[in-house]
Structures are given as structure tokens and as C-alpha cells.
């Protein structure tokens, strides 16, 4: 068994770095292609939306059932468009100062 020290100049180490660089480029390409396919839209799962809104997943189910939140089902998985969640929040916004003035 050889216990030799490999340095950054070693061909084997350079090969590993080269492979990592190539994989990094491929991952970036996959990510960029996925974003363009989805038109740059960000989709969130139940867990992400419940954390974002600070509500339980059961409450999200109620929001889906009563039409409060728009959603999509893909292969049995529930997804939400981030932009649509933000729009629902904007529509539901109530200015505290306006409400104090009798509104």
C-alpha cells in the first residue's frame, strides 16, 4: 500500500478537479434549462408554503378546499406558484393605518 502525498500538481488530483468542473457546468446547464422551461416561475411544495406562510399543512389543505390558494397537482404532488401566493397576499393586505381611520 502506497502512502504518498498527492499535491495539486499531481495528475490524479488535476483529473478530479477537471471532472468536478465539468459536472458543475452540466449542473448549471440543467438548472438553466429547467428555469427556461418553467418560464422562470418558482413552484413550491406544501412544506415550503406552510413554512413561508407559517401555517400548518392541514391549514393549506383548507385553503385549497375553500379556494383561498390556487394550486396545481402533478403526479399526486401539490405545487403552488410563488407569484400566485404573493398575489393572494397582496390582495388580502389591509393597511393598519387605514383601518384605524374608520375604514
N, C-alpha and C positions, 0 to 999 in steps of 0.2 A: 504494500500500500504506500502510495506516494503522498507525502505531506508537504507539498510545495506551495509556496505563497503565490497567488495569482494577483497580478497588478493590472491597472487599467490599460497597460500597453500589451498585455497578453492577448493573443489572437482569440482565444476562447471567450474571454470577457468582452472583447470588442464585438464578437459574434452575438453574444447575448444582448448587448446594448443595441445593436443593429436590429435584432428581432423585436425588441421592445419598441423601438422607434417605428418600425413597420406596422406593428399591431396598433400602436397609438394612432397612426394615420388612418388605418382601417376603421377603428372605433369612431374616430371623428367623422369619417365619411358616412358611416351608418347613422350616427346621430343627426347629421345634417340632412340626410335623405329622409329620415323619419319626420323631422320638423317640416320639411317642404311638402311631404305627403299630407300632413295634418294641417297645412296652411298656417303653420306657426302656432296653432291652437294648443293649449295646455289642458290635458284631461286629468282629472283627479279621481282617485278611488274613494270609497266610503270612509276608510280610515283617515285619509288625508283631509277630506272635507269636514269630518267630525272634529278633527284637531283644529282646523282652521276656524271653524265656527264655534268651537268649544261647546259642542253638544254631543249627546250620545248617538251611537249608530241607530238605536231604536227611534230617536227623535228624527233622524234623517229619513228613516222609513216612513214616519208620519208625514214629513214634509213632501216626500214623493207621492204618497197616497192622496194627500189633500191638494196637490198641485202647487204647493209653495215653491218647490225647487224643480227645475227641468232636469232631466237625466236621460241617459242612454243605457241600453243593455246590450252588451257584446259578449256572446258566448257565456251567458249567465252571470257576467260580471257587470256591476252597476258603475257607470262612469258619469262624471259631471264636467262640463266645460267651465274652466276657471272664469272666463269672460261672462258667462251666464250667471254664475254665482255672484260675481261682482255687481252685475246689473240688478239682480234681485235685492242686494244690499243697498244699492243706490236708491232704488225705488222705495224701499222701506225706511229710508233715512228720515228722521224727524229732528229738526233743529230745536234744541232745548230753549234757546232764547226766544224763538218764535212762539213756542208753546206757552212760555211764561206771560207773554203779552196778550193772552186771551185767545190764541189761535188753536 
